[in-house]
Amino acid sequence: MSGYRDTSNFDPYAGSTYGRPLRPFNWVQWTGVGFIAAGILVLVAALADQLKVIDLGAKDLIPMSTSLCVIGSLFVGSRREQISAEDSAERRRRALIGAAIGLAICAIVAIAILSFKGA
């Protein structure tokens, strides 16, 4: 088809931009809150074990606590509100500014490390 030109700017692979989790929470989101609470409790127990307040043996509970928190956050974020195009542009602008600041800090730290090591 010579002369065909797509002018609609339609992107079939573009995802929707979603905001914060919808409220009130449904049962799936409350299950996620329960998983996050359980993960925090396991993390506190691991910290108490490291401080020798309680004895849990040789069990490493950090991977289990982080897994519970990640699974819980997936459940909580399962239902999100859609945000407008203006809010999406604002979020994108803030993310780019944050990334630029983070990159500048990393560069300063790398230069400081190299200068103090004498490399």
C-alpha positions as CSV (number, residue, x, y, z in Angstrom):
1,M,0.0,0.0,0.0
2,S,2.0,2.9,-1.2
3,G,0.9,6.2,0.3
4,Y,-0.6,4.7,3.5
5,R,0.4,6.7,6.5
6,D,-0.9,6.1,10.0
7,T,-1.8,9.4,11.6
8,S,-3.7,8.2,14.6
9,N,-0.7,7.8,16.9
10,F,-2.3,4.6,18.3
11,D,0.1,2.4,20.3
12,P,-1.4,-1.0,20.9
13,Y,1.3,-1.9,23.5
14,A,1.0,1.3,25.6
15,G,-0.1,0.5,29.1
16,S,-2.5,2.5,31.2
17,T,-1.1,4.7,33.9
18,Y,-2.5,3.9,37.3
19,G,-2.5,5.9,40.5
20,R,-2.9,4.9,44.1
21,P,-4.9,1.8,45.2
22,L,-8.7,2.3,45.1
23,R,-10.4,2.7,48.3
24,P,-12.3,1.2,50.1
25,F,-10.2,-1.9,50.0
26,N,-11.8,-5.1,48.8
27,W,-11.1,-8.6,50.3
28,V,-8.0,-9.1,48.0
29,Q,-6.4,-5.8,49.1
30,W,-7.1,-6.6,52.8
31,T,-5.4,-10.0,52.3
32,G,-2.4,-8.1,50.9
33,V,-2.4,-5.9,54.0
34,G,-2.4,-9.1,56.1
35,F,0.6,-10.4,54.2
36,I,2.5,-7.1,54.7
37,A,1.7,-7.2,58.4
38,A,2.9,-10.8,58.7
39,G,6.1,-9.9,56.8
40,I,6.8,-7.0,59.1
41,L,6.2,-9.2,62.2
42,V,8.6,-11.8,60.8
43,L,11.2,-9.0,60.1
44,V,10.8,-7.8,63.7
45,A,11.3,-11.4,64.9
46,A,14.4,-11.7,62.8
47,L,15.7,-8.4,64.3
48,A,15.0,-9.6,67.8
49,D,16.9,-12.8,67.0
50,Q,19.9,-10.8,65.8
51,L,19.8,-8.7,69.0
52,K,19.6,-12.0,71.0
53,V,16.3,-11.0,72.6
54,I,14.7,-14.3,71.4
55,D,16.3,-17.5,70.0
56,L,15.0,-18.7,66.7
57,G,17.9,-21.1,65.9
58,A,19.8,-20.9,62.7
59,K,16.7,-19.9,60.6
60,D,17.2,-17.0,58.2
61,L,13.9,-15.2,58.2
62,I,14.8,-12.1,56.1
63,P,13.9,-13.8,52.7
64,M,10.6,-14.9,54.0
65,S,9.7,-11.5,55.4
66,T,10.6,-9.7,52.2
67,S,8.6,-12.3,50.2
68,L,5.6,-11.8,52.3
69,C,5.8,-8.0,51.9
70,V,6.2,-8.2,48.1
71,I,3.3,-10.6,47.7
72,G,1.2,-8.3,50.0
73,S,2.0,-5.2,47.9
74,L,1.0,-7.1,44.8
75,F,-2.4,-7.8,46.3
76,V,-2.9,-4.3,47.6
77,G,-1.9,-2.8,44.2
78,S,-4.3,-5.2,42.3
79,R,-7.0,-2.5,42.0
80,R,-5.7,1.0,41.1
81,E,-7.4,4.2,40.0
82,Q,-6.6,5.7,36.6
83,I,-4.9,9.0,36.6
84,S,-5.4,11.9,34.1
85,A,-2.9,12.8,31.4
86,E,-1.9,16.0,33.3
87,D,-1.1,14.0,36.4
88,S,0.8,11.4,34.4
89,A,2.9,14.1,32.8
90,E,3.6,15.6,36.3
91,R,4.7,12.2,37.6
92,R,6.9,11.6,34.6
93,R,8.5,15.0,35.1
94,R,9.1,14.3,38.8
95,A,10.6,10.9,38.0
96,L,13.0,12.4,35.5
97,I,14.1,15.1,38.0
98,G,14.6,12.4,40.7
99,A,16.6,10.2,38.3
100,A,18.8,13.2,37.3
101,I,19.4,14.1,41.0
102,G,20.2,10.4,41.8
103,L,22.6,10.2,38.8
104,A,24.4,13.4,40.0
105,I,24.7,12.0,43.5
106,C,26.1,8.7,42.2
107,A,28.6,10.6,40.0
108,I,29.8,12.7,43.0
109,V,30.2,9.6,45.2
110,A,32.1,7.8,42.5
111,I,34.4,10.7,42.0
112,A,34.9,11.0,45.8
113,I,35.7,7.3,46.1
114,L,38.2,7.4,43.2
115,S,39.9,10.5,44.5
116,F,40.2,9.1,48.1
117,K,41.6,5.8,46.9
118,G,44.2,7.5,44.8
119,A,43.2,5.7,41.6
